């Protein structure tokens, strides 16, 4: 039995956990963009000016992307005619 089949919600929580990891990595390019924009405008930026905003943008984008992916790839357990395979039935 695969790990993702051990609980109906395990797959969804694994995707959410992965999104948190990506969010941490997403904060850095957002900070770099803010720094570059500030330098182009002639401002001497401080990290504390941008970190809070970059943090929330990074986490919000990744959370939205994870939830869209979860809903887009969710298995329909009601037995639609096109999903009559054993794998779909086993996942429900």
C-alpha positions as a Markdown table, in Angstrom:
| # | Residue | x | y | z |
|---|---|---|---|---|
| 1 | Unk | 0.0 | 0.0 | 0.0 |
| 2 | Unk | 1.3 | 3.4 | -0.9 |
| 3 | Unk | 1.8 | 6.1 | 1.7 |
| 4 | Unk | -0.7 | 8.4 | -0.1 |
| 5 | Unk | -3.4 | 5.7 | 0.2 |
| 6 | Unk | -3.1 | 5.3 | 4.0 |
| 7 | Unk | -5.5 | 8.1 | 4.7 |
| 8 | Unk | -7.9 | 10.0 | 2.4 |
| 9 | Unk | -6.4 | 13.4 | 3.4 |
| 10 | Unk | -2.7 | 12.4 | 3.5 |
| 11 | Unk | -2.2 | 13.5 | -0.1 |
| 12 | Unk | -3.8 | 16.9 | 0.5 |
| 13 | Unk | -1.7 | 17.6 | 3.6 |
| 14 | Unk | 1.5 | 16.5 | 1.9 |
| 15 | Unk | 0.8 | 19.0 | -0.9 |
| 16 | Unk | 0.1 | 21.7 | 1.7 |
| 17 | Unk | 3.4 | 20.9 | 3.5 |
| 18 | Unk | 5.3 | 21.0 | 0.3 |
| 19 | Unk | 3.7 | 24.4 | -0.5 |
| 20 | Unk | 5.0 | 25.7 | 2.9 |
| 21 | Unk | 8.5 | 24.7 | 1.9 |
| 22 | Unk | 8.1 | 26.4 | -1.5 |
| 23 | Unk | 6.8 | 29.5 | 0.2 |
| 24 | Unk | 10.0 | 29.9 | 2.2 |
| 25 | Unk | 12.0 | 29.6 | -1.0 |
| 26 | Unk | 9.6 | 32.1 | -2.8 |
| 27 | Unk | 10.2 | 34.9 | -0.2 |
| 28 | Unk | 13.8 | 35.4 | -1.4 |
| 29 | Unk | 13.1 | 36.2 | -5.1 |
| 30 | Unk | 10.3 | 38.5 | -3.9 |
| 31 | Unk | 12.7 | 40.3 | -1.6 |
| 32 | Unk | 15.2 | 40.6 | -4.5 |
| 33 | Unk | 12.5 | 42.2 | -6.7 |
| 34 | Unk | 11.7 | 44.7 | -3.9 |
| 35 | Unk | 15.4 | 45.6 | -3.4 |
| 36 | Unk | 15.9 | 46.0 | -7.1 |
| 37 | Unk | 12.9 | 48.3 | -7.5 |
| 38 | Unk | 14.0 | 50.4 | -4.5 |
| 39 | Unk | 17.5 | 50.7 | -5.9 |
| 40 | Unk | 16.2 | 51.7 | -9.3 |
| 41 | Unk | 14.3 | 54.5 | -7.6 |
| 42 | Unk | 17.4 | 55.7 | -5.7 |
| 43 | Unk | 16.3 | 54.4 | -2.3 |
| 44 | Unk | 18.7 | 52.6 | 0.0 |
| 45 | Unk | 16.6 | 49.7 | 1.2 |
| 46 | Unk | 16.6 | 47.9 | 4.5 |
| 47 | Unk | 15.6 | 44.2 | 4.7 |
| 48 | Unk | 13.0 | 45.0 | 7.5 |
| 49 | Unk | 11.1 | 47.3 | 5.1 |
| 50 | Unk | 10.3 | 44.4 | 2.7 |
| 51 | Unk | 10.4 | 41.2 | 4.7 |
| 52 | Unk | 6.8 | 41.3 | 6.1 |
| 53 | Unk | 5.3 | 42.0 | 2.7 |
| 54 | Unk | 7.4 | 39.5 | 0.9 |
| 55 | Unk | 6.6 | 36.9 | 3.6 |
| 56 | Unk | 2.8 | 37.3 | 3.1 |
| 57 | Unk | 3.0 | 37.4 | -0.6 |
| 58 | Unk | 5.1 | 34.3 | -0.8 |
| 59 | Unk | 2.9 | 32.3 | 1.6 |
| 60 | Unk | -0.3 | 33.5 | 0.1 |
| 61 | Unk | 0.7 | 32.7 | -3.5 |
| 62 | Unk | 1.9 | 29.2 | -2.5 |
| 63 | Unk | -1.2 | 28.5 | -0.4 |
| 64 | Unk | -3.5 | 29.5 | -3.2 |
| 65 | Unk | -1.5 | 27.4 | -5.8 |
| 66 | Unk | -1.6 | 24.4 | -3.5 |
| 67 | Unk | -5.4 | 24.6 | -2.9 |
| 68 | Unk | -6.0 | 25.0 | -6.6 |
| 69 | Unk | -3.9 | 22.0 | -7.3 |
| 70 | Unk | -5.6 | 19.9 | -4.7 |
| 71 | Unk | -9.1 | 20.8 | -6.1 |
| 72 | Unk | -8.0 | 20.4 | -9.7 |
| 73 | Unk | -6.5 | 16.9 | -9.1 |
| 74 | Unk | -9.1 | 15.7 | -6.6 |
| 75 | Unk | -10.5 | 12.2 | -7.3 |
| 76 | Unk | -14.2 | 12.1 | -7.8 |
| 77 | Unk | -15.5 | 9.3 | -5.6 |
| 78 | Unk | -19.1 | 9.4 | -6.8 |
| 79 | Unk | -18.3 | 7.1 | -9.7 |
| 80 | Unk | -18.5 | 9.2 | -12.8 |
| 81 | Unk | -18.6 | 7.1 | -16.0 |
| 82 | Unk | -15.2 | 8.2 | -17.1 |
| 83 | Unk | -13.5 | 7.2 | -13.9 |
| 84 | Unk | -14.5 | 3.5 | -13.6 |
| 85 | Unk | -11.1 | 2.1 | -12.9 |
| 86 | Unk | -10.0 | 0.2 | -9.9 |
| 87 | Unk | -7.3 | 2.8 | -9.0 |
| 88 | Unk | -10.0 | 5.5 | -8.6 |
| 89 | Unk | -12.1 | 3.2 | -6.4 |
| 90 | Unk | -9.1 | 2.3 | -4.3 |
| 91 | Unk | -8.3 | 5.9 | -3.7 |
| 92 | Unk | -11.7 | 6.7 | -2.2 |
